[in-house]
Amino acid sequence: MSIFKWFKKDPAKKLQKEYLLKLEKAMHAQRNGNIREYSFLTAEAEAVREKLEALDSGRAEA
């Protein structure tokens, strides 16, 4: 193991944060009655979730 591994940022953390942020924005759009924006943000959040799951499954295999 390399000592420099500590300095690398975890891409899963970044994706998780992005996923939660999009879900929160979608929730606010829904509460404000903007269903079109809610649908768009929810779809984006699901795409990020799929990337996160693919990353996690890649780690499990390695």
N, CA, C and O atoms as a Maestro MAE file, in Angstrom:
{
 s_m_m2io_version
 :::
 2.0.0
}

f_m_ct {
 s_m_title
 :::
 protein
 m_atom[248] {
  # First column is atom index #
  i_m_mmod_type
  r_m_x_coord
  r_m_y_coord
  r_m_z_coord
  i_m_residue_number
  s_m_chain_name
  s_m_pdb_residue_name
  s_m_pdb_atom_name
  i_m_atomic_number
  :::
  1 25 0.838 -1.184 0.000 1 A "MET " " N  " 7
  2 3 0.000 0.000 0.000 1 A "MET " " CA " 6
  3 2 0.881 1.245 0.000 1 A "MET " " C  " 6
  4 15 1.950 1.294 0.609 1 A "MET " " O  " 8
  5 25 0.403 2.192 -0.676 2 A "SER " " N  " 7
  6 3 1.129 3.440 -0.790 2 A "SER " " CA " 6
  7 2 0.691 4.412 0.286 2 A "SER " " C  " 6
  8 15 -0.481 4.461 0.661 2 A "SER " " O  " 8
  9 25 1.630 5.173 0.770 3 A "ILE " " N  " 7
  10 3 1.318 6.176 1.786 3 A "ILE " " CA " 6
  11 2 0.495 7.312 1.179 3 A "ILE " " C  " 6
  12 15 -0.231 8.000 1.896 3 A "ILE " " O  " 8
  13 25 0.603 7.511 -0.129 4 A "PHE " " N  " 7
  14 3 -0.110 8.597 -0.780 4 A "PHE " " CA " 6
  15 2 -1.584 8.279 -1.002 4 A "PHE " " C  " 6
  16 15 -2.343 9.154 -1.421 4 A "PHE " " O  " 8
  17 25 -1.997 7.069 -0.733 5 A "LYS " " N  " 7
  18 3 -3.399 6.697 -0.869 5 A "LYS " " CA " 6
  19 2 -4.273 7.525 0.073 5 A "LYS " " C  " 6
  20 15 -5.447 7.764 -0.210 5 A "LYS " " O  " 8
  21 25 -3.707 7.948 1.166 6 A "TRP " " N  " 7
  22 3 -4.457 8.757 2.134 6 A "TRP " " CA " 6
  23 2 -4.887 10.094 1.557 6 A "TRP " " C  " 6
  24 15 -5.907 10.655 1.958 6 A "TRP " " O  " 8
  25 25 -4.105 10.600 0.616 7 A "PHE " " N  " 7
  26 3 -4.381 11.929 0.074 7 A "PHE " " CA " 6
  27 2 -5.401 11.912 -1.058 7 A "PHE " " C  " 6
  28 15 -5.898 12.964 -1.461 7 A "PHE " " O  " 8
  29 25 -5.713 10.734 -1.570 8 A "LYS " " N  " 7
  30 3 -6.709 10.642 -2.632 8 A "LYS " " CA " 6
  31 2 -8.098 10.801 -2.046 8 A "LYS " " C  " 6
  32 15 -8.405 10.275 -0.976 8 A "LYS " " O  " 8
  33 25 -8.926 11.529 -2.762 9 A "LYS " " N  " 7
  34 3 -10.307 11.711 -2.312 9 A "LYS " " CA " 6
  35 2 -11.137 10.512 -2.752 9 A "LYS " " C  " 6
  36 15 -10.907 9.932 -3.812 9 A "LYS " " O  " 8
  37 25 -12.080 10.164 -1.937 10 A "ASP " " N  " 7
  38 3 -12.947 9.036 -2.213 10 A "ASP " " CA " 6
  39 2 -14.053 9.472 -3.175 10 A "ASP " " C  " 6
  40 15 -14.863 10.330 -2.822 10 A "ASP " " O  " 8
  41 25 -14.107 8.903 -4.380 11 A "PRO " " N  " 7
  42 3 -15.151 9.314 -5.334 11 A "PRO " " CA " 6
  43 2 -16.548 8.919 -4.860 11 A "PRO " " C  " 6
  44 15 -17.529 9.558 -5.242 11 A "PRO " " O  " 8
  45 25 -16.653 7.887 -4.041 12 A "ALA " " N  " 7
  46 3 -17.967 7.475 -3.535 12 A "ALA " " CA " 6
  47 2 -18.549 8.545 -2.616 12 A "ALA " " C  " 6
  48 15 -19.754 8.793 -2.636 12 A "ALA " " O  " 8
  49 25 -17.705 9.173 -1.819 13 A "LYS " " N  " 7
  50 3 -18.190 10.245 -0.935 13 A "LYS " " CA " 6
  51 2 -18.745 11.405 -1.752 13 A "LYS " " C  " 6
  52 15 -19.785 11.972 -1.417 13 A "LYS " " O  " 8
  53 25 -18.044 11.750 -2.823 14 A "LYS " " N  " 7
  54 3 -18.486 12.855 -3.672 14 A "LYS " " CA " 6
  55 2 -19.831 12.527 -4.322 14 A "LYS " " C  " 6
  56 15 -20.730 13.367 -4.361 14 A "LYS " " O  " 8
  57 25 -19.962 11.302 -4.829 15 A "LEU " " N  " 7
  58 3 -21.225 10.904 -5.455 15 A "LEU " " CA " 6
  59 2 -22.358 10.850 -4.440 15 A "LEU " " C  " 6
  60 15 -23.483 11.242 -4.750 15 A "LEU " " O  " 8
  61 25 -22.077 10.371 -3.238 16 A "GLN " " N  " 7
  62 3 -23.098 10.306 -2.188 16 A "GLN " " CA " 6
  63 2 -23.586 11.709 -1.829 16 A "GLN " " C  " 6
  64 15 -24.783 11.933 -1.650 16 A "GLN " " O  " 8
  65 25 -22.650 12.642 -1.727 17 A "LYS " " N  " 7
  66 3 -23.009 14.019 -1.394 17 A "LYS " " CA " 6
  67 2 -23.848 14.647 -2.516 17 A "LYS " " C  " 6
  68 15 -24.827 15.346 -2.254 17 A "LYS " " O  " 8
  69 25 -23.450 14.388 -3.770 18 A "GLU " " N  " 7
  70 3 -24.199 14.905 -4.914 18 A "GLU " " CA " 6
  71 2 -25.605 14.314 -4.958 18 A "GLU " " C  " 6
  72 15 -26.570 15.022 -5.245 18 A "GLU " " O  " 8
  73 25 -25.720 13.027 -4.676 19 A "TYR " " N  " 7
  74 3 -27.008 12.338 -4.671 19 A "TYR " " CA " 6
  75 2 -27.941 12.951 -3.629 19 A "TYR " " C  " 6
  76 15 -29.096 13.256 -3.925 19 A "TYR " " O  " 8
  77 25 -27.442 13.126 -2.423 20 A "LEU " " N  " 7
  78 3 -28.274 13.694 -1.359 20 A "LEU " " CA " 6
  79 2 -28.665 15.137 -1.647 20 A "LEU " " C  " 6
  80 15 -29.778 15.551 -1.324 20 A "LEU " " O  " 8
  81 25 -27.771 15.898 -2.244 21 A "LEU " " N  " 7
  82 3 -28.063 17.288 -2.581 21 A "LEU " " CA " 6
  83 2 -29.171 17.369 -3.636 21 A "LEU " " C  " 6
  84 15 -30.067 18.207 -3.537 21 A "LEU " " O  " 8
  85 25 -29.106 16.503 -4.636 22 A "LYS " " N  " 7
  86 3 -30.147 16.507 -5.674 22 A "LYS " " CA " 6
  87 2 -31.498 16.081 -5.101 22 A "LYS " " C  " 6
  88 15 -32.534 16.631 -5.477 22 A "LYS " " O  " 8
  89 25 -31.490 15.107 -4.198 23 A "LEU " " N  " 7
  90 3 -32.748 14.695 -3.569 23 A "LEU " " CA " 6
  91 2 -33.346 15.822 -2.732 23 A "LEU " " C  " 6
  92 15 -34.562 16.011 -2.709 23 A "LEU " " O  " 8
  93 25 -32.491 16.561 -2.052 24 A "GLU " " N  " 7
  94 3 -32.988 17.679 -1.239 24 A "GLU " " CA " 6
  95 2 -33.577 18.774 -2.132 24 A "GLU " " C  " 6
  96 15 -34.634 19.329 -1.831 24 A "GLU " " O  " 8
  97 25 -32.887 19.075 -3.226 25 A "LYS " " N  " 7
  98 3 -33.409 20.077 -4.153 25 A "LYS " " CA " 6
  99 2 -34.742 19.621 -4.755 25 A "LYS " " C  " 6
  100 15 -35.659 20.421 -4.940 25 A "LYS " " O  " 8
  101 25 -34.831 18.329 -5.054 26 A "ALA " " N  " 7
  102 3 -36.070 17.780 -5.606 26 A "ALA " " CA " 6
  103 2 -37.208 17.906 -4.596 26 A "ALA " " C  " 6
  104 15 -38.335 18.237 -4.965 26 A "ALA " " O  " 8
  105 25 -36.917 17.645 -3.338 27 A "MET " " N  " 7
  106 3 -37.933 17.755 -2.295 27 A "MET " " CA " 6
  107 2 -38.456 19.192 -2.201 27 A "MET " " C  " 6
  108 15 -39.661 19.415 -2.079 27 A "MET " " O  " 8
  109 25 -37.543 20.155 -2.261 28 A "HIS " " N  " 7
  110 3 -37.962 21.558 -2.190 28 A "HIS " " CA " 6
  111 2 -38.778 21.957 -3.421 28 A "HIS " " C  " 6
  112 15 -39.741 22.717 -3.314 28 A "HIS " " O  " 8
  113 25 -38.392 21.447 -4.575 29 A "ALA " " N  " 7
  114 3 -39.160 21.747 -5.788 29 A "ALA " " CA " 6
  115 2 -40.568 21.172 -5.678 29 A "ALA " " C  " 6
  116 15 -41.539 21.815 -6.076 29 A "ALA " " O  " 8
  117 25 -40.677 19.963 -5.139 30 A "GLN " " N  " 7
  118 3 -41.986 19.334 -4.984 30 A "GLN " " CA " 6
  119 2 -42.845 20.129 -3.998 30 A "GLN " " C  " 6
  120 15 -44.035 20.340 -4.234 30 A "GLN " " O  " 8
  121 25 -42.249 20.559 -2.918 31 A "ARG " " N  " 7
  122 3 -43.004 21.332 -1.920 31 A "ARG " " CA " 6
  123 2 -43.482 22.663 -2.477 31 A "ARG " " C  " 6
  124 15 -44.525 23.180 -2.077 31 A "ARG " " O  " 8
  125 25 -42.703 23.213 -3.410 32 A "ASN " " N  " 7
  126 3 -43.091 24.494 -4.017 32 A "ASN " " CA " 6
  127 2 -44.058 24.311 -5.178 32 A "ASN " " C  " 6
  128 15 -44.496 25.292 -5.779 32 A "ASN " " O  " 8
  129 25 -44.397 23.063 -5.502 33 A "GLY " " N  " 7
  130 3 -45.356 22.806 -6.557 33 A "GLY " " CA " 6
  131 2 -44.752 22.732 -7.946 33 A "GLY " " C  " 6
  132 15 -45.482 22.682 -8.936 33 A "GLY " " O  " 8
  133 25 -43.426 22.726 -8.034 34 A "ASN " " N  " 7
  134 3 -42.760 22.658 -9.334 34 A "ASN " " CA " 6
  135 2 -42.472 21.187 -9.654 34 A "ASN " " C  " 6
  136 15 -41.358 20.701 -9.452 34 A "ASN " " O  " 8
  137 25 -43.485 20.498 -10.151 35 A "ILE " " N  " 7
  138 3 -43.399 19.056 -10.372 35 A "ILE " " CA " 6
  139 2 -42.451 18.723 -11.516 35 A "ILE " " C  " 6
  140 15 -41.780 17.691 -11.477 35 A "ILE " " O  " 8
  141 25 -42.385 19.557 -12.509 36 A "ARG " " N  " 7
  142 3 -41.473 19.310 -13.633 36 A "ARG " " CA " 6
  143 2 -40.020 19.309 -13.153 36 A "ARG " " C  " 6
  144 15 -39.252 18.414 -13.506 36 A "ARG " " O  " 8
  145 25 -39.644 20.299 -12.359 37 A "GLU " " N  " 7
  146 3 -38.285 20.357 -11.826 37 A "GLU " " CA " 6
  147 2 -38.031 19.191 -10.868 37 A "GLU " " C  " 6
  148 15 -36.937 18.629 -10.842 37 A "GLU " " O  " 8
  149 25 -39.046 18.836 -10.085 38 A "TYR " " N  " 7
  150 3 -38.937 17.694 -9.183 38 A "TYR " " CA " 6
  151 2 -38.626 16.419 -9.963 38 A "TYR " " C  " 6
  152 15 -37.754 15.648 -9.562 38 A "TYR " " O  " 8
  153 25 -39.319 16.193 -11.057 39 A "SER " " N  " 7
  154 3 -39.102 15.005 -11.875 39 A "SER " " CA " 6
  155 2 -37.699 15.002 -12.477 39 A "SER " " C  " 6
  156 15 -37.027 13.971 -12.499 39 A "SER " " O  " 8
  157 25 -37.269 16.145 -12.957 40 A "PHE " " N  " 7
  158 3 -35.941 16.268 -13.559 40 A "PHE " " CA " 6
  159 2 -34.851 15.980 -12.529 40 A "PHE " " C  " 6
  160 15 -33.921 15.221 -12.801 40 A "PHE " " O  " 8
  161 25 -34.966 16.580 -11.353 41 A "LEU " " N  " 7
  162 3 -33.954 16.388 -10.308 41 A "LEU " " CA " 6
  163 2 -33.954 14.960 -9.769 41 A "LEU " " C  " 6
  164 15 -32.897 14.418 -9.445 41 A "LEU " " O  " 8
  165 25 -35.124 14.355 -9.673 42 A "THR " " N  " 7
  166 3 -35.209 12.971 -9.220 42 A "THR " " CA " 6
  167 2 -34.531 12.039 -10.219 42 A "THR " " C  " 6
  168 15 -33.836 11.102 -9.824 42 A "THR " " O  " 8
  169 25 -34.729 12.291 -11.497 43 A "ALA " " N  " 7
  170 3 -34.085 11.474 -12.532 43 A "ALA " " CA " 6
  171 2 -32.561 11.628 -12.465 43 A "ALA " " C  " 6
  172 15 -31.829 10.648 -12.603 43 A "ALA " " O  " 8
  173 25 -32.092 12.852 -12.255 44 A "GLU " " N  " 7
  174 3 -30.653 13.081 -12.119 44 A "GLU " " CA " 6
  175 2 -30.104 12.362 -10.884 44 A "GLU " " C  " 6
  176 15 -29.022 11.777 -10.934 44 A "GLU " " O  " 8
  177 25 -30.845 12.406 -9.788 45 A "ALA " " N  " 7
  178 3 -30.418 11.748 -8.560 45 A "ALA " " CA " 6
  179 2 -30.324 10.240 -8.759 45 A "ALA " " C  " 6
  180 15 -29.401 9.602 -8.251 45 A "ALA " " O  " 8
  181 25 -31.262 9.674 -9.487 46 A "GLU " " N  " 7
  182 3 -31.236 8.229 -9.749 46 A "GLU " " CA " 6
  183 2 -30.047 7.848 -10.622 46 A "GLU " " C  " 6
  184 15 -29.465 6.779 -10.438 46 A "GLU " " O  " 8
  185 25 -29.680 8.702 -11.564 47 A "ALA " " N  " 7
  186 3 -28.507 8.447 -12.396 47 A "ALA " " CA " 6
  187 2 -27.236 8.453 -11.541 47 A "ALA " " C  " 6
  188 15 -26.345 7.627 -11.740 47 A "ALA " " O  " 8
  189 25 -27.160 9.380 -10.600 48 A "VAL " " N  " 7
  190 3 -26.012 9.442 -9.699 48 A "VAL " " CA " 6
  191 2 -25.988 8.209 -8.797 48 A "VAL " " C  " 6
  192 15 -24.919 7.668 -8.512 48 A "VAL " " O  " 8
  193 25 -27.164 7.764 -8.349 49 A "ARG " " N  " 7
  194 3 -27.241 6.576 -7.498 49 A "ARG " " CA " 6
  195 2 -26.745 5.342 -8.245 49 A "ARG " " C  " 6
  196 15 -26.059 4.495 -7.674 49 A "ARG " " O  " 8
  197 25 -27.097 5.249 -9.518 50 A "GLU " " N  " 7
  198 3 -26.637 4.120 -10.326 50 A "GLU " " CA " 6
  199 2 -25.121 4.128 -10.469 50 A "GLU " " C  " 6
  200 15 -24.484 3.076 -10.403 50 A "GLU " " O  " 8
  201 25 -24.541 5.307 -10.664 51 A "LYS " " N  " 7
  202 3 -23.079 5.420 -10.729 51 A "LYS " " CA " 6
  203 2 -22.452 4.980 -9.410 51 A "LYS " " C  " 6
  204 15 -21.439 4.280 -9.394 51 A "LYS " " O  " 8
  205 25 -23.065 5.398 -8.311 52 A "LEU " " N  " 7
  206 3 -22.560 5.048 -6.983 52 A "LEU " " CA " 6
  207 2 -22.618 3.537 -6.759 52 A "LEU " " C  " 6
  208 15 -21.678 2.947 -6.225 52 A "LEU " " O  " 8
  209 25 -23.716 2.919 -7.165 53 A "GLU " " N  " 7
  210 3 -23.847 1.471 -7.018 53 A "GLU " " CA " 6
  211 2 -22.834 0.742 -7.896 53 A "GLU " " C  " 6
  212 15 -22.276 -0.273 -7.478 53 A "GLU " " O  " 8
  213 25 -22.593 1.240 -9.096 54 A "ALA " " N  " 7
  214 3 -21.605 0.626 -9.987 54 A "ALA " " CA " 6
  215 2 -20.206 0.732 -9.385 54 A "ALA " " C  " 6
  216 15 -19.411 -0.204 -9.473 54 A "ALA " " O  " 8
  217 25 -19.919 1.858 -8.784 55 A "LEU " " N  " 7
  218 3 -18.625 2.055 -8.137 55 A "LEU " " CA " 6
  219 2 -18.467 1.116 -6.959 55 A "LEU " " C  " 6
  220 15 -17.403 0.527 -6.768 55 A "LEU " " O  " 8
  221 25 -19.522 0.973 -6.163 56 A "ASP " " N  " 7
  222 3 -19.468 0.085 -5.012 56 A "ASP " " CA " 6
  223 2 -19.350 -1.382 -5.429 56 A "ASP " " C  " 6
  224 15 -18.632 -2.151 -4.790 56 A "ASP " " O  " 8
  225 25 -20.042 -1.770 -6.483 57 A "SER " " N  " 7
  226 3 -19.951 -3.163 -6.931 57 A "SER " " CA " 6
  227 2 -18.567 -3.439 -7.525 57 A "SER " " C  " 6
  228 15 -18.063 -4.557 -7.418 57 A "SER " " O  " 8
  229 25 -17.955 -2.439 -8.145 58 A "GLY " " N  " 7
  230 3 -16.595 -2.581 -8.659 58 A "GLY " " CA " 6
  231 2 -15.582 -2.766 -7.552 58 A "GLY " " C  " 6
  232 15 -14.600 -3.491 -7.712 58 A "GLY " " O  " 8
  233 25 -15.819 -2.115 -6.439 59 A "ARG " " N  " 7
  234 3 -14.933 -2.255 -5.279 59 A "ARG " " CA " 6
  235 2 -15.083 -3.621 -4.632 59 A "ARG " " C  " 6
  236 15 -14.112 -4.198 -4.142 59 A "ARG " " O  " 8
  237 25 -16.309 -4.133 -4.634 60 A "ALA " " N  " 7
  238 3 -16.565 -5.430 -4.008 60 A "ALA " " CA " 6
  239 2 -15.886 -6.552 -4.792 60 A "ALA " " C  " 6
  240 15 -15.441 -7.539 -4.206 60 A "ALA " " O  " 8
  241 25 -15.806 -6.402 -6.116 61 A "GLU " " N  " 7
  242 3 -15.183 -7.420 -6.945 61 A "GLU " " CA " 6
  243 2 -13.672 -7.376 -6.846 61 A "GLU " " C  " 6
  244 15 -13.012 -8.406 -6.988 61 A "GLU " " O  " 8
  245 25 -13.115 -6.199 -6.603 62 A "ALA " " N  " 7
  246 3 -11.647 -6.049 -6.559 62 A "ALA " " CA " 6
  247 2 -11.044 -6.546 -5.293 62 A "ALA " " C  " 6
  248 15 -9.827 -6.482 -5.122 62 A "ALA " " O  " 8
  :::
 }
 m_bond[247] {
  # First column is bond index #
  i_m_from
  i_m_to
  i_m_order
  :::
  1 1 2 1
  2 2 3 1
  3 3 4 2
  4 3 5 1
  5 5 6 1
  6 6 7 1
  7 7 8 2
  8 7 9 1
  9 9 10 1
  10 10 11 1
  11 11 12 2
  12 11 13 1
  13 13 14 1
  14 14 15 1
  15 15 16 2
  16 15 17 1
  17 17 18 1
  18 18 19 1
  19 19 20 2
  20 19 21 1
  21 21 22 1
  22 22 23 1
  23 23 24 2
  24 23 25 1
  25 25 26 1
  26 26 27 1
  27 27 28 2
  28 27 29 1
  29 29 30 1
  30 30 31 1
  31 31 32 2
  32 31 33 1
  33 33 34 1
  34 34 35 1
  35 35 36 2
  36 35 37 1
  37 37 38 1
  38 38 39 1
  39 39 40 2
  40 39 41 1
  41 41 42 1
  42 42 43 1
  43 43 44 2
  44 43 45 1
  45 45 46 1
  46 46 47 1
  47 47 48 2
  48 47 49 1
  49 49 50 1
  50 50 51 1
  51 51 52 2
  52 51 53 1
  53 53 54 1
  54 54 55 1
  55 55 56 2
  56 55 57 1
  57 57 58 1
  58 58 59 1
  59 59 60 2
  60 59 61 1
  61 61 62 1
  62 62 63 1
  63 63 64 2
  64 63 65 1
  65 65 66 1
  66 66 67 1
  67 67 68 2
  68 67 69 1
  69 69 70 1
  70 70 71 1
  71 71 72 2
  72 71 73 1
  73 73 74 1
  74 74 75 1
  75 75 76 2
  76 75 77 1
  77 77 78 1
  78 78 79 1
  79 79 80 2
  80 79 81 1
  81 81 82 1
  82 82 83 1
  83 83 84 2
  84 83 85 1
  85 85 86 1
  86 86 87 1
  87 87 88 2
  88 87 89 1
  89 89 90 1
  90 90 91 1
  91 91 92 2
  92 91 93 1
  93 93 94 1
  94 94 95 1
  95 95 96 2
  96 95 97 1
  97 97 98 1
  98 98 99 1
  99 99 100 2
  100 99 101 1
  101 101 102 1
  102 102 103 1
  103 103 104 2
  104 103 105 1
  105 105 106 1
  106 106 107 1
  107 107 108 2
  108 107 109 1
  109 109 110 1
  110 110 111 1
  111 111 112 2
  112 111 113 1
  113 113 114 1
  114 114 115 1
  115 115 116 2
  116 115 117 1
  117 117 118 1
  118 118 119 1
  119 119 120 2
  120 119 121 1
  121 121 122 1
  122 122 123 1
  123 123 124 2
  124 123 125 1
  125 125 126 1
  126 126 127 1
  127 127 128 2
  128 127 129 1
  129 129 130 1
  130 130 131 1
  131 131 132 2
  132 131 133 1
  133 133 134 1
  134 134 135 1
  135 135 136 2
  136 135 137 1
  137 137 138 1
  138 138 139 1
  139 139 140 2
  140 139 141 1
  141 141 142 1
  142 142 143 1
  143 143 144 2
  144 143 145 1
  145 145 146 1
  146 146 147 1
  147 147 148 2
  148 147 149 1
  149 149 150 1
  150 150 151 1
  151 151 152 2
  152 151 153 1
  153 153 154 1
  154 154 155 1
  155 155 156 2
  156 155 157 1
  157 157 158 1
  158 158 159 1
  159 159 160 2
  160 159 161 1
  161 161 162 1
  162 162 163 1
  163 163 164 2
  164 163 165 1
  165 165 166 1
  166 166 167 1
  167 167 168 2
  168 167 169 1
  169 169 170 1
  170 170 171 1
  171 171 172 2
  172 171 173 1
  173 173 174 1
  174 174 175 1
  175 175 176 2
  176 175 177 1
  177 177 178 1
  178 178 179 1
  179 179 180 2
  180 179 181 1
  181 181 182 1
  182 182 183 1
  183 183 184 2
  184 183 185 1
  185 185 186 1
  186 186 187 1
  187 187 188 2
  188 187 189 1
  189 189 190 1
  190 190 191 1
  191 191 192 2
  192 191 193 1
  193 193 194 1
  194 194 195 1
  195 195 196 2
  196 195 197 1
  197 197 198 1
  198 198 199 1
  199 199 200 2
  200 199 201 1
  201 201 202 1
  202 202 203 1
  203 203 204 2
  204 203 205 1
  205 205 206 1
  206 206 207 1
  207 207 208 2
  208 207 209 1
  209 209 210 1
  210 210 211 1
  211 211 212 2
  212 211 213 1
  213 213 214 1
  214 214 215 1
  215 215 216 2
  216 215 217 1
  217 217 218 1
  218 218 219 1
  219 219 220 2
  220 219 221 1
  221 221 222 1
  222 222 223 1
  223 223 224 2
  224 223 225 1
  225 225 226 1
  226 226 227 1
  227 227 228 2
  228 227 229 1
  229 229 230 1
  230 230 231 1
  231 231 232 2
  232 231 233 1
  233 233 234 1
  234 234 235 1
  235 235 236 2
  236 235 237 1
  237 237 238 1
  238 238 239 1
  239 239 240 2
  240 239 241 1
  241 241 242 1
  242 242 243 1
  243 243 244 2
  244 243 245 1
  245 245 246 1
  246 246 247 1
  247 247 248 2
  :::
 }
}
